[in-house]
Amino acid sequence: DRIVAYDRCSSVNPQERNPVQILAGAIVEDKVSGAYFNLEDGGAYKAPATRPLKSYTVIINGNYLTVTN
């Protein structure tokens, strides 16, 4: 069991800040570029994505979660 956090903005043309949206299961899509990412590890799943989504550190302390970069 683990909790992961990724930036919602696609790593394809990050200056455009295109959000990713859930496509199916753990796969998310940047609808502007057509890139897919896998939320299991944040990795690029389908071109034109070549870089993973930006990940953040998640600290679990009891019932509290802290997400930091």
Backbone as CSV, one residue per row, in Angstrom:
resi,resn,N_x,N_y,N_z,CA_x,CA_y,CA_z,C_x,C_y,C_z
1,ASP,0.838,-1.185,0.000,0.000,0.000,0.000,0.882,1.247,0.000
2,ARG,0.578,2.114,-0.943,1.299,3.385,-0.993,0.414,4.425,-1.657
3,ILE,0.732,5.656,-1.386,0.016,6.765,-1.996,1.026,7.555,-2.809
4,VAL,0.660,7.851,-4.032,1.526,8.639,-4.907,0.779,9.897,-5.340
5,ALA,1.532,10.931,-5.665,0.935,12.177,-6.141,1.712,12.648,-7.359
6,TYR,0.970,13.018,-8.384,1.567,13.528,-9.620,0.942,14.864,-9.966
7,ASP,1.702,15.685,-10.656,1.184,16.948,-11.152,0.097,16.653,-12.174
8,ARG,-0.954,17.427,-12.166,-2.049,17.194,-13.114,-1.678,17.679,-14.517
9,CYS,-0.677,18.531,-14.633,-0.275,19.043,-15.943,0.593,18.022,-16.670
10,SER,0.329,17.884,-17.943,1.080,16.981,-18.793,2.536,17.411,-18.890
11,SER,3.442,16.448,-19.063,4.863,16.770,-19.264,5.157,17.070,-20.730
12,VAL,4.154,16.934,-21.603,4.297,17.305,-23.011,3.946,18.793,-23.107
13,ASN,4.870,19.600,-23.579,4.682,21.054,-23.661,4.200,21.623,-22.317
14,PRO,4.992,21.464,-21.250,4.547,21.866,-19.909,4.170,23.344,-19.793
15,GLN,4.730,24.181,-20.648,4.394,25.611,-20.606,2.917,25.854,-20.927
16,GLU,2.262,24.917,-21.596,0.842,25.056,-21.926,-0.073,24.635,-20.774
17,ARG,0.483,23.918,-19.802,-0.263,23.476,-18.612,-1.528,22.700,-18.955
18,ASN,-1.412,21.797,-19.911,-2.557,20.970,-20.293,-2.822,19.929,-19.215
19,PRO,-4.039,19.876,-18.693,-4.339,18.889,-17.650,-4.500,17.489,-18.236
20,VAL,-4.159,16.491,-17.429,-4.432,15.113,-17.823,-5.768,14.714,-17.213
21,GLN,-6.456,13.808,-17.896,-7.762,13.345,-17.442,-7.783,11.831,-17.463
22,ILE,-8.488,11.240,-16.510,-8.563,9.779,-16.440,-9.209,9.245,-17.706
23,LEU,-8.532,8.283,-18.320,-9.041,7.651,-19.530,-9.680,6.319,-19.163
24,ALA,-8.911,5.452,-18.505,-9.408,4.142,-18.061,-8.437,3.583,-17.033
25,GLY,-8.960,3.091,-15.932,-8.100,2.503,-14.900,-7.048,3.489,-14.437
26,ALA,-5.786,3.109,-14.581,-4.679,3.954,-14.141,-4.067,4.753,-15.287
27,ILE,-4.741,4.834,-16.412,-4.223,5.559,-17.569,-4.906,6.922,-17.658
28,VAL,-4.085,7.973,-17.816,-4.609,9.322,-17.996,-4.137,9.861,-19.336
29,GLU,-4.887,10.824,-19.869,-4.602,11.351,-21.201,-4.501,12.871,-21.171
30,ASP,-3.544,13.370,-21.933,-3.460,14.797,-22.248,-4.251,14.938,-23.541
31,LYS,-5.459,15.449,-23.461,-6.342,15.505,-24.630,-5.828,16.444,-25.717
32,VAL,-4.983,17.396,-25.373,-4.455,18.327,-26.368,-3.403,17.643,-27.250
33,SER,-2.442,16.950,-26.614,-1.370,16.311,-27.379,-1.680,14.868,-27.753
34,GLY,-2.616,14.245,-27.026,-2.923,12.834,-27.256,-2.020,11.887,-26.477
35,ALA,-1.144,12.435,-25.634,-0.225,11.608,-24.850,-0.974,10.895,-23.728
36,TYR,-0.488,9.689,-23.394,-1.035,8.912,-22.281,0.058,8.718,-21.242
37,PHE,-0.372,8.634,-19.970,0.532,8.379,-18.856,-0.071,7.315,-17.962
38,ASN,0.793,6.535,-17.302,0.357,5.472,-16.407,0.516,5.962,-14.971
39,LEU,-0.570,5.995,-14.222,-0.509,6.480,-12.843,0.147,5.502,-11.874
40,GLU,0.399,4.274,-12.315,1.121,3.327,-11.448,2.511,3.854,-11.120
41,ASP,3.167,4.465,-12.117,4.516,4.986,-11.908,4.710,6.381,-12.487
42,GLY,3.664,6.969,-13.077,3.748,8.297,-13.663,4.386,8.322,-15.029
43,GLY,4.801,7.151,-15.515,5.559,7.070,-16.755,4.772,7.374,-18.017
44,ALA,5.517,7.797,-19.037,4.947,8.021,-20.357,4.470,6.686,-20.897
45,TYR,3.263,6.653,-21.430,2.638,5.410,-21.879,2.423,5.389,-23.388
46,LYS,2.185,6.580,-23.971,1.954,6.667,-25.419,2.483,8.006,-25.910
47,ALA,3.176,7.966,-27.048,3.718,9.182,-27.663,2.596,10.176,-27.934
48,PRO,2.911,11.435,-27.884,4.233,12.044,-27.893,4.896,12.180,-26.523
49,ALA,4.332,11.587,-25.494,4.950,11.661,-24.163,6.266,10.897,-24.150
50,THR,7.293,11.535,-23.632,8.591,10.872,-23.466,9.091,10.996,-22.029
51,ARG,8.536,11.940,-21.284,8.925,12.153,-19.888,7.754,11.828,-18.980
52,PRO,8.024,11.360,-17.777,6.935,11.043,-16.839,6.267,12.312,-16.318
53,LEU,5.123,12.127,-15.691,4.483,13.221,-14.983,5.356,13.609,-13.799
54,LYS,5.334,14.869,-13.418,6.101,15.307,-12.256,5.499,14.666,-11.009
55,SER,6.355,14.063,-10.193,5.876,13.410,-8.977,6.179,14.275,-7.757
56,TYR,5.424,14.045,-6.703,5.579,14.763,-5.451,5.754,13.757,-4.318
57,THR,6.415,14.189,-3.258,6.600,13.357,-2.076,5.330,13.373,-1.238
58,VAL,4.900,12.190,-0.801,3.725,12.071,0.057,4.181,11.500,1.398
59,ILE,3.879,12.219,2.470,4.223,11.770,3.824,2.921,11.422,4.533
60,ILE,2.858,10.212,5.068,1.676,9.754,5.789,1.980,9.787,7.274
61,ASN,1.142,10.487,8.029,1.296,10.584,9.473,-0.081,10.358,10.083
62,GLY,-0.359,9.109,10.437,-1.683,8.779,10.965,-2.737,8.967,9.890
63,ASN,-3.712,9.832,10.162,-4.779,10.117,9.211,-4.473,11.315,8.328
64,TYR,-3.259,11.853,8.414,-2.907,13.054,7.667,-1.932,12.729,6.545
65,LEU,-2.142,13.368,5.404,-1.243,13.265,4.268,-0.639,14.643,4.014
66,THR,0.660,14.672,3.769,1.331,15.912,3.396,1.981,15.669,2.038
67,VAL,1.684,16.536,1.082,2.261,16.424,-0.259,3.215,17.599,-0.432
68,THR,4.488,17.295,-0.748,5.488,18.341,-0.919,6.262,18.113,-2.214
69,ASN,6.902,19.181,-2.682,7.748,19.028,-3.878,9.187,19.258,-3.548
